[in-house]
Amino acid sequence: MRAAGLLVLAVLVAAIAPAQAEQRARARDLGVAPGIFAPGPLNAITDVEGVRVGHATLREGDTIRTGVTAILPHPGNAYLSRVPAALHVGNGFGKFVGGSQIAELGELETPILLTCTLCVWKAADAMAEWMLSQPGMERVRSINALVGETNDGGLNDIRARPVTAAAVRGALEGARGGAVTEGSVGAGTGTVAFGWKGGIGTSSRRLPPALGGWTVGVLVQSNYGGVLQVDGVPVGRELGRYAFKDAVVASASAPAVKPGRGPADDRGDGSVIVVIATDAPLSDRNLGRVASRAMMALGRTGSSASNGSGDYALAFSTADAVRRPFDAQRLATEELANEQMTAVFQASVDAVEEAVYNSMFMAQTEQGNGVTVEALPLDAVRGILRRYGRHVPGDTTEQPPAR
């Protein structure tokens, strides 16, 4: 019954996009646009040509709030036509199935799946089965399924391990280009970020022609914490919800209290997965450098990469010049030199930061497993941004900067 119910409740991207878009807003709708480079037309990872995203959202009764998000690097078979890739581990309190082979060989041979912590092995098994069933795979005897996770065990009955093979197939076969649904969808259905509802977020940057004209696209699964900042504004502190608040308040009111973790003292634990795609022709070595810059963006949002946080970033290049046929005897590639990397770094950091904001701004209040997690209150965020001198679209009067 559970498998059948979850299959019915697996919601693909297009089915829920209108409802979320009507109720929430992306970062740029609030005037939050990190960096100097313009986004692509969709401001999404799918601005990188050929990249596709699919979601399967699982909601069952009062307990299941989870899902699967799939990122496909190109329209072909990822095993037969491989792309260079690199994985950076900012803090390794987590699981990224298949990560060791990425580090060793520097290439993807499957799509990328994101899901919940206790479902990674089920998702990997289901993707391996799906890949082996594809045309041209009849003689394949090894495959490196790549699956990242964050822990949604607050809103979701994670011990039920509800992700099914049908849900994985739904995300993979439903993957499309175009606009990407954000917020409480797919692998972001049950996630929490900075004490508010987290989720899936995406963004992109397109470099000017003088800098190569390359596109960088990002997708994040936000489920981490700290002291939320938006465009440098201390939103978490202003809203009174941030890591270590209980200890800070107790210290201010009663300095003699010994430090320690109280029952409600949030320390910013959690996890985040960042996926960076680009059409710039990059080697796996330079993709590792790109992936490492994601941690700078997470720092901008207020993360300190807490002890209990699994912070992973995966970067890959879709450029034909660096593609790797599975049976190649020699590889002739043409890649960007080190001196041309800085603009790609800048674009990556800015797009990751914005993708995190989109994951929260587009998320909706979620109830599940006896828990309610509220969406970030955007009206309050608008007011805070104004007080700190930021321009919010629709403002007709100048706001004095915060003191």
N, C-alpha and C positions, 0 to 999 in steps of 0.2 A: 504493500500500500504506500509506503513512504516513497519508494522509487517512482511509482506512477504519479503520486501527488507532486513530487518535485519536478517531474518532467513537464507536467501541465503548468507548473508555476515558474518554469524557466522562461524568463522574459528577455527577449533580444532587444537590441538597442532601439530600434525604431518604435517599439511598442510603448515606451514610456517617455520618450523625449519631449513630447508636447507638454505634459503635466509638469515636469520639472522646470522647463524653460519659462513657463508662465509664473511660477511662484518664486523663483530664485534669480540671481544675477551673477554674471561672470565678473571677474576682477575689474576689467576695463569699464564695465558699466558703473563702477564706483570711482573711476578715475585712477585706478591702480594699474600701472603699466611699467613694470620694472625695466630698466635699461634704456638703451638708445636705439636699438635696431627694431625695425617694424616686424610685426608677425606676418606669417603667411596668410592667405585668404581665409582659412578656416581657424587660424590660431590653434592648431591641433597637430598632433604627431602625424596625422594623415596628410599634412601638407608636404611631407617627404613622399615623393611619388612612389606608388606601389605599396606603401605600408597600409595595412588594414587592421581594424580593431573589431572584436566581437565580445559581447557580454552574455552570460547566462546568469540571471538573478534568481535566487532561490529563497522563497518565503513560504513557510508552512506553519499554519496554526500560530501559536504564540511563542514558538521557541526557535524556529529556524530563520536566520537572517544572514545569508552568506551568498557566495556565488563564485563565478569564474570569469576572468577577463583574459582574452587571447590577443596577442600582438603577432601578426604575420609580417615578415620583413619584405616579402614581394609576392606577386601572384603565382609564382611557380612552386615547385616542390623544394622545400627548404633543405632537404637532405641532399638532393641531386645537384642543387645550385646553392652553394653555401656563401654566407657573407661573413667577413671578418668581424670579430666582436671581442669585447673585454669586460670583465666584471671587477668592480672595485668594492671592497668591503670597508665601510666606514666604522662600523661596530658590529661584530659578528655574533650577536646574541640572536640567532635565527637560523633558518634553513634556506638554502638556494640549491635545490636539487640540480645536479649537472654542472655545478660551478667549477669543479676541479678540472673537468675536461676543457671548459672554456679557457681556463688559465693555461692549460698545457698546449692546446692546439690553436687557440685564438680564433675560433670560428663557431657559428651557429649551424646546427644541422636539423633543428626543429623550430617551430614557432615558440614563442615565450608565453607561458601561462602564469597568471597570478591567482591566488586563492587563499584559503584560510590555513592556519598552522597545521592542524591535524589532518588536512585533506591533501597535502602535497603529494603523498605517495600514490593515493588513489588517482589524482589528476595526472601524475606522471605515467602511471600504468595505462590510463585511458588514452593519453596522447600517443604513447608508444604503439598501442593497438591500432589507433586511427592512422598513424603514419605508415605502419607496416602494410595496411590495406590499400595504400595508394598505388596507382599504376607506376611501374618501374621499380617497385620495392620488393619484388618477389624473392630475391636472393639475399636480402639484407639480413644480417645475423647479429647486429649490434646497433643500438641507437641511443643517443644521449638526450633524453627529454629534459627540457629546461623549465623548472617551476620555482617561482618565488612565492613568499607567503608573508602575511601579517596575522596577528592573533586577534580574532573578532569574538573571543569568548565571553565578552560582556553581554552583547545583544544576541549572540548566537549560541545555541547549545552545541558547542564545538565538539564535545565528546561523542555526539551522534555521528560525526564525520559524514555530513549529509551530501557531499558532492558526489554525483554519479557520473558514470561514463556518458550517459545521455546528455548531461549538462556540459561536459567537456566538449563533446561533439557539437552541441548547439553553439557554443562560443566559437569554436574553430570554423564550422561551416557557415555560421552567420556573420563572420568577419567581413567588413566592408570598408571601402574608402569613404571619404566624405566626413560630415560632422560626427563627432564622438560624444555620446551621452556621458555626462559627468555626474558626480555626487554619489548618491546612495544607489549604486548599480553594480552589477557584476561582483568582482572581488572587493568592491568598496561598500557593499550593502550593509555590513555590520561593523565597520571600522569607526574609530574615535580619534580625533586629533585635537590636542591642546584642551581636552575636556569638552569639546563640542563634537558634533557629528563630522567625521571625516569622509573619505571616499575616493573616487577616481577623479583625477583632474588632468588636463592636458593644455599644452601651449606650444608655440613655435616661434622661430625667428628666421628671417631671411636676410642674408648679408647683402650689402650693396654690391653692384657689379665690380667696383674697384677692389673689393675684398673677396672676389670669387663668385659671388651670387649664390653661395650654397645655402641650403635650408637645413635647420636643426629643429627637430620636433621631439617633444617630451610627453610622456605619460607617467603619472605617479599614482601609487596606492598609499594614501596617507593614513597612518594609524599610530602616530607618535606624539610626543608632548614636549613641554618646556614652558617658555614664557612667550606667548604669541606676539609677534611683531608683524605689522602689515605696512609695507613701504616705509619701514623704519619707525613706525608709530607703535607705541607700547599698548596695543589693543587688549591683550590679555590682562595686563595690570589694570588698565582703565575699567575693564569689565569685572574685575575682581575674581578672575579665574585663571590660575597659573600654578606652575609647579612650586612646591615648598611654601605655599601660601600659609598653611596652618602654622608651620614652624616660624615663619617670618612674623606673623601676627602675634603669636605667643611670645616671641622674643621681644617685640616692641612693647607689649603690655606687661610682661613679667620677665625681666631679664634673667632672673635667677633660675628659670625653668631649664632643666637639662635638655640638650638637643636630643632628638629622637624622632622616630616615625610614628605619628599618631594614626588612628584608623582611617582618617580621611586625608592624610598628607600625601598628595600626588607628587611623585618625583619625576614626572615626565617620561616614564617608561612607555614602551610601545615599539613600533617598527615602521619602516617606510621602504617601499621599493620604487626606484626611479629607473625608467627605461628611456634611453636617448637614442634617437635615430637621426641619421644625416645622409645626405647624398654627396657630401664631400668625400673624395677618395682617400680614405685613411687606413693605415695599417692597424693591426690589433694593438701594437705598442702605443700609437698615438690615441687610439680609442680608449685605452686604459687611462691616459692622461685626461681625456674628456670626461670619462666616468668619475674620476676623482674630484673634478670640479663641482659635481653635484653636492658634495658635502658643504661647500662654501654657500651654496644657495640655501640649504637646510639651516645653516647657521643664521642666515639673514631672517628666516622666518621665526627664529627663537629657539631652535633645537640646540642642546648641548651634547647630543649623542649619548644619552644616559646609559648607565650600566646595563639596564634591561631592554635596550632598544636594538633591534636588528636593522641596520642601515646599509642598504645595498643599492648599487647603481650599475646598470648594464648599458653599454653603448655599442651600437653596430652601424656599419656603413652599407648602404644599398648600391653604391656606385658600381657600374659595370666594370670599371677599370681595376677593381680589387676583388671582383667575384671569384669564387673558387669552385670549379667543377669537382664533384666528388672523386672522379677517376683521373684527375689531371696528373701527368708525370712531371710537368714543369709549370711554374706560375710566372707569368710576365705581367707585372703590375706597374701602375703609374700612380703615385700617391703624393699628397701634399708634403712639402718639406716642413721641418720643425718651425722654421721662421714664419710660416703661414698659418700657424695654429692659433695664435692669440685671439683673433676675431671669433674663431669657432668656440674657444673657451668662454669668451664673453657672452656669446649667444646662448650657450648651454646653461650657464649660471642664471642668466635672466629668465630663460624659459622654464627652468626647474622651479625657480621661485614663484613665477606666476601660475604654474600648474598646481602647486600646493594651494595657493589661494583659491583657484577655481574649484579644487576638490572640496573645499570647505564652503565656499560661497554658494555652490550649486547643490550641496547636500541638504536633505530635508530631515526634520525631526523623525527619529525612528524609535519604535517600541518593539521589544522582543526579549524573551527569556526573563521576564520580570523586571526589565530595565528600560528606562527611557533616557535617550540621549538627545538633547536639544540641538537644533541647527544654530549655527552662529547667527546672532540677531543682526541682520544687515542694516536696519535703520539705526541701531545703536552704533554700528561701525561707521556709518556715514557721518554721524554726529561727532564721533571721536576724530575721524580724519579731518573734518572741518576745523575742530578746535586746535588741531596741530598744523593748521595752515595749508592743508591739502585741498586742491580744487576737486569738488565732486560734481559730476555732470548734473545740470539742472539748477545749480546754485545761481542766484541772481545778485547776491550781495557778497562783498568780501568779508571773510572771517578773520578775526585777529589770530595770530599764531599763539599757540599755548606757551605759557611761561615756563 
